[in-house]
Amino acid sequence: FDNFEVKEFDWLKVFKRTQEKAHGSDFGFTHDPTTLISTVVDMKNKELWIYDEHYEKGMLTDEIYQMYVDKGYKDALIVADSAEKRLIAEIKRKGIPNIKPSIKGQGSIMQGVQFIQGFKIYVHPTCVNTIEELNTYTFEQDKEGNWLNKPIDANNHLLDALRYSLERFHLPHKQTKTNVRKNINTIKSMGL
């Protein structure tokens, strides 16, 4: 990523202007960390202001829950790694009602990466792991050394969490179809 700058800023001032935050989590345990990233999103000016992170291996469900609470995100929308539906359900049951699974599908990684690349990213200097990932994120190469449109799946845990957190800004929302006939029959059966 070459569209980021490490910069001291007051995230609350930026938030007052934009009124839009995003939180994302990627889960790991032994080899990979559990991460949380928090960003103020400025869609009008195409800016992301990354102001908080968490990066820790070996976290149990209770510890992840407590980390969200301690950071003040108990009622925040947190989009988390959909590969861990059981963990998301456990965290929700413990009292984080707005945690939800990410949307994954063919091409979703590149779509998310390209969306992020369309922004100027400001990273608070306290977010050292995010800075490290942004500096080392890279793509695969073919045998001739040509760059491929496929990110290397390594040292990308906070950036995966960032992708998840920003889904609602660029992925279509699933529309639920209303079964009108069923609703009419239900109303008729009630004698209304």
N, C-alpha and C positions, 0 to 999 in steps of 0.2 A: 504494500500500500504506500503510495507516495502522496496521498491527499490528506495527511494528518499533521498536526502540530501539537507539541506539548506546550500547554499554556496554563498559567495560574488564572483561575476565574471563580466568581461567586455563582454557583449553579442556581441559587434561588433568584438572582437578578435575571438570569437568562430565562428561567422558568416563568417568571412573572410576565415576560414579554411573549412567550410562546404558548404557555398553558398546556404543554404536551410532554409527558415523560414516558419512557419505555424501560422495562426491566426484563431481563432474560437469564435463564439458568441452563447450564449444561451439567450433567451428572457424571461423576467418575467414582472411583474408590481406590483401588490398589495402585494402578499405574497412571491413571488420569485423575486430575483434580475435579472436584465439584466447584463450579464457578457461578458467580452472579455478576451481572454488569448492569449499571444504571446510567441512563442517557436522557438528556433533555433534547427533544427533537424539534427542529425549526424547519418545517417543510417549505415555508415561503422563501427563506434564504438558502435552503439546501445545506443546513449545518447540523451536525451532531456534536453534542457537548457531553462527553463521557466523564462523569464526576464520581463514580463509586464502583468498586469491584470487590469481589471476594474470590480467593483462589486457594483451595485446601484439599489435600488428599485424605482419604480414610474417614470421611464424614458419614456418620450414621443418620438415620431419618430424624431423630430427636435433635441432633446438632444442626442439621440443615434448617429445620423448623425454627429453632432458637435463633439462628443467624438472621433469618428473615425478620423475626420479631425484633431483635436487637437493633437492626438497621432501620426499623420503622416501616417495614413493608408488609405488615400483617394483612392489610386490606388492599394492597396494590395489585394491579394486574401483573402477573409474572408468567411469561411464556417459557416453558421448560421443554427439555429434550423428550420428544414423544416416544423414544425407545424405552423410556422408564415409566410406563403408565401406572404400574403398581406403586412406585415411589411417589408419583404425583398424587395418586389417590390417598396414600397414607398422610402426606403433608396436608392435603385438603382436609382430611378427617381430623387432623390435629388442630386445625384452626386457621389455615391460610385459604380462604374460600375462593379467591380469584386466581389461583394457579391453574394454568391450562396447558395441554400438550401442544407442541409446535405442529405445523403442517409440513409433512415431508412427502416428497414425490419425485418423480423423474425430473431432473434439471433444477430442483429447488435450491441446491447449494449454489450453483452458478448464478441463478436468478437473484438470490439474496446477496451474493458477493457483488454482482454488478450494480444492484440497487445501492449498496453501501458506497461503492466507488463513485457514485454520482453526487456525493456529499463532500463538503469540507469538514473534516473531523478535528475537533479540539479535544485533547485528552488532558485531564488534570494530572499534574506531576506525581500525585500520590498513587495513581493507577499504574504502577510499575510493570505488572504482568501484562496489562493491555498494551502498553508501549512496546514491550518485548515481542508480543505476538504480532503487532502491526509491523514491526521491523523485520520479522523473520518469515512472515506468511509468503509462501511461494507456490508456484504451479509446476506440474510435471512437464518433462521434456521428452520428445521422441528420440530415436537413436541418432538422428542427425543434429540434435541439439535445438530443435525448434520448440518453442513454447506451446503447450497444449492448453486447452480451455478446461483444465481439470486441476483443482487445488490439491496439494499434497496434504493428506490427512495426518498432520502432526503439528503440535504446538499451536492449536487453533481453538482451544476450549472457550476462551472468552469471546473470540470472534464468532464461534458457533452460537453462543448465548446472545450476542448482539444481533445476529441474523434472525434468531427466533423472536427476539423482542420487537423487531421492526416489521414482521410479517403483515400486521394489520394495515400498514401504510402502502403495501404494494400487491398483496395477494388478494384475489377475490374472496369475499366471504361466502361460505356455503349458505345457500338459500334453502329454507325448508318449504316444501310444497304443502299447501293446505289442501286437504281432501274435502272439497266443498260438499260433494254428495254425502260423504260420511257425516259431516257436521249437520246437514239438513235432516238426514235420517235420525240422528241423535236428538235433534230439537223436536222432530215430529213424535218420536217415541216418548218424549216427556210431556206430550200433549200441549205443546206451545204453538 
